């Protein structure tokens, strides 16, 4: 395939308002469904990352002082442009991520557009709050007086937005849009596996009127690029979505420079299924792990804790659900489970399934590589591991694929203890017909979010993790808080 590929003209870096040739040429972005080349992506240099951060620094003063209405208008115009091209953008997202057509259209591009709309409104949310006056009696500091106070939210400055591969629309839009709405400038560094969609997003912002240097884009495969986007002296905040291991390394660098952080890291969500649960509803919810993004989602309930009285029935239904899912070409409307992002990630997932066997788990469904088309795609069969114990690595470590493990429990106390026995704490789930118990258990779980009889999300609710699942909260107005600093202004009454 030529350099234009399916994504249109060959993308370039975007620095200080200019489309710039990459210092190290281009690399191939591969379609995980068949191994074909989707298009070429730019390979930036470390110097170009530093140039992007410097451009963002230079643009910050002007952008942070623009009227909120101007920032809102630019975000809305960008959303209009993306919505206009949504069909072509969904095809591009499908090609570079392996998502099914429905997922690429509805959960990637549409969510990205929706987040630009949401933070166009967010730019208009109040950033000042008057505090009650304080009466200060006479003393060593002077005469008695009444002191007024104002709480003001100010932009942080330059934000490096480093995003994951599992959703190149919702994830970067959820960083860039609220950061810009608050008056920050950004350096965007997308995942190397699927940067083409993010290139389109940045192009829409440029066409929508984002001033030079406000939005900068650098792409490439080298880990040094991400390190430069974190360590640059011009960067004030790092917003990262990815693995806990990488997040820990970023946090160390941020700590040295007192940089602000927003970390959305790994998860190993526990799904507690009690004896009075609606098993069909629980299976449908847990089953999203097998199908949604082919299990490449940190919020997935991959660790099923089943009350012993319903364990066998739940396992039987989960096995039936997993075995019925069609694995295949994401362009086929009948496909439910597409490929994972790469052959390397497929091999990693398969190694975990083999590890589970060695640890004593039984593979009830899946476990063998499916053959789709000519066999060049990166496919993993939905896999259910049973006869698991809490100490197995497949139970404790994030696999990030269409693999679910099941562990039985005897009573509420043991179920809660098993759920909390994890280094992760992103989102857990509780299925029970007793609503009072479900909420009681939810409050005991050490997780940033808990779904009660649902895997649905409220997109205004704060999102983030306990423990090694992250630092900070975003989504809704909480994202505006995340990309701002709080300032106090006081005066004599």
URURUR-V92021 format. One line per field, one symbol per residue. ss: DSSP state (H for helix, E for strand, L for the rest). phi: phi as a letter, one per 20 degrees, with the letter a starting at -180 (. if undefined). Layout:
ss = ???
phi = ???
//
This chain:
ss = LLLLHHHLLLLLEEELLEEELLLLLEEEEELLLLLLEEEEEELLLHHHHHHHHHHHHHHHHHHHLLLHHHHHHHHHHHHHHHHHLHHHHHHHHHHHHLLLHHHHHHHHHHHHHHHHHHHHHHLLLLLEEEEEEEEELLELLELLEEEEEEEEEEELLEEEEELLLLLLLHHHHHHHHHHHHLLLEEEEELLLLLLHHHHHHHHHHHHLLLLLLLEEEELLLLHHHHHHHHHLLLLLEEEEELLHHHHHHHHHHHHHHLLEEEEELLLLLEEEELLLLLHHHHHHHHLHHHHHHHHLLLLLLLEEEEEHHHHHHHHHHHHHHHHHLLELLLLLLLLLELLLLLHHHHHHHHHHHHHHHHHLLEEEELLLLLLLLLLLLLLLLLEEEELLLLLLHHHHLLLLLLEEEEEEELLHHHHHHHHHLLLEELEEEEELLLHHHHHHHHHHLLLLEEEELLLLLLLLLLELLEELLEELLELLHHHHHHLEEEEEEEEEL
phi = .fffleenggfcfcclndedfffdmcceeeeffbmfefaecfdfdfgfffffffffffefgfffdffgfffffffffffgfffgdgfffffffffednffgffffeddfffgffffffeffffefgdcbfdgfdedffagepffbddebcecedffqededddeefbfdfffffdfffffgenedcddcffffbefffgfffffffffoffgnfcccccqeffffffffeegfeedbcdccrffffgfffffffffdlffccdddfbbgededefdffffffffffffgfdfllmebfefeededdggfdgffffffffffffefeergffegefddefefbfffgfffffffffggffofdeecnndffdcmeneeddcfgcddclecfefffeedfemafccdccebebgfffffffeebfeaecdbcdbfefgfgfffgfeeebfbcedladfcefdffcrdeleeqcnccnlffffffebdeddccbfe
//
